[in-house]
Every structure is written in C-alpha cells, then in structure tokens.
Amino acid sequence: MDLQSRKISFVQEFLSIESEELISRFENLLKNKNTTLKNTELNSMTISDLNRRIDQSEDDSNKGRLTEMEDFLSEIEKWN
C-alpha cells in the first residue's frame, strides 16, 4: 500500500472513532510530533560558524564552564 492510500485509510478509520479521549490522544500525539519535527530540523552552518562554536566550546572547557554528567542526568530526571 502506498503512502497516499495509507493516509486515506487512516483518515477513514479516524472518522469512525467515537471516543473523545482517543481523539484527544491523537491530537496530542500529532501536536507533539509536529513540535518534535520542528525542533529537530537541521540548519546548515558555515565553516566559520562551526569553528566559532568549537572555539567557544574549548574556551568553556578551559574555564571550567561544564556540567558534570551526573548533574546533567539528575537534572533530566526532574523534567518528568
């Protein structure tokens, strides 16, 4: 089945759903997926931009402006 056929099939199935909760879950899934896609789009950068980022990272490292892995993982646990 090609993508267009799958979309049509999905929409037909979706239209038959009677559960408000299930519709809300699909809405949230779509919203989260669109946000994730927007956040993960890659933008090209020039060589000079890349070198500037590398220089900044090295400077941060040399001056101790780092986050230890354990601290970072602890912070991530607080996100949920």
C-alpha positions as CSV (number, residue, x, y, z in Angstrom):
1,M,0.0,0.0,0.0
2,D,1.5,3.4,-0.9
3,L,1.6,6.4,1.4
4,Q,-1.4,8.2,-0.1
5,S,-3.6,5.0,0.3
6,R,-2.4,4.6,3.8
7,K,-3.3,8.2,4.6
8,I,-6.8,7.8,3.2
9,S,-7.3,4.6,5.1
10,F,-6.1,6.2,8.3
11,V,-8.5,9.2,7.8
12,Q,-11.4,6.9,7.2
13,E,-10.7,4.9,10.3
14,F,-10.1,8.1,12.3
15,L,-13.5,9.5,11.2
16,S,-15.2,6.4,12.7
17,I,-13.8,6.9,16.2
18,E,-16.4,7.8,18.8
19,S,-14.2,8.2,21.8
20,E,-13.4,11.7,22.9
21,E,-10.4,10.5,24.9
22,L,-9.0,8.7,21.9
23,I,-9.4,11.8,19.7
24,S,-7.6,13.9,22.3
25,R,-4.8,11.4,22.5
26,F,-4.4,11.6,18.7
27,E,-4.4,15.4,18.8
28,N,-1.7,15.4,21.5
29,L,0.3,12.8,19.5
30,L,0.1,15.0,16.4
31,K,0.9,18.2,18.2
32,N,3.9,16.6,20.0
33,K,5.2,15.0,16.7
34,N,5.0,18.4,14.9
35,T,6.8,20.1,17.7
36,T,9.5,17.4,17.7
37,L,9.9,17.7,13.9
38,K,10.3,21.5,14.1
39,N,12.8,21.2,16.9
40,T,14.9,18.6,15.1
41,E,15.2,20.3,11.7
42,L,18.8,20.8,11.0
43,N,20.1,24.1,9.7
44,S,23.2,24.4,7.7
45,M,26.1,26.3,9.1
46,T,29.2,27.8,7.6
47,I,32.7,26.5,8.3
48,S,33.3,29.8,10.2
49,D,30.2,29.2,12.3
50,L,31.3,25.7,13.1
51,N,34.8,26.9,14.0
52,R,33.4,29.6,16.2
53,R,31.3,27.0,18.1
54,I,34.3,24.8,18.5
55,D,36.4,27.7,19.8
56,Q,33.6,28.7,22.3
57,S,33.4,25.1,23.5
58,E,37.1,24.8,24.0
59,D,37.0,28.2,25.9
60,D,34.2,27.0,28.1
61,S,36.1,23.8,28.9
62,N,39.3,25.6,29.7
63,K,37.4,27.9,32.1
64,G,35.6,25.1,33.8
65,R,32.1,26.1,32.5
66,L,31.0,22.5,32.2
67,T,28.2,20.3,33.6
68,E,29.2,17.0,35.1
69,M,27.3,14.0,33.6
70,E,25.8,13.0,37.0
71,D,24.5,16.6,37.5
72,F,23.0,16.6,34.0
73,L,21.3,13.2,34.4
74,S,19.9,14.4,37.8
75,E,18.5,17.5,36.1
76,I,16.9,15.4,33.3
77,E,15.2,13.3,35.9
78,K,13.4,16.4,37.2
79,W,11.9,17.1,33.8
80,N,9.4,14.3,34.0
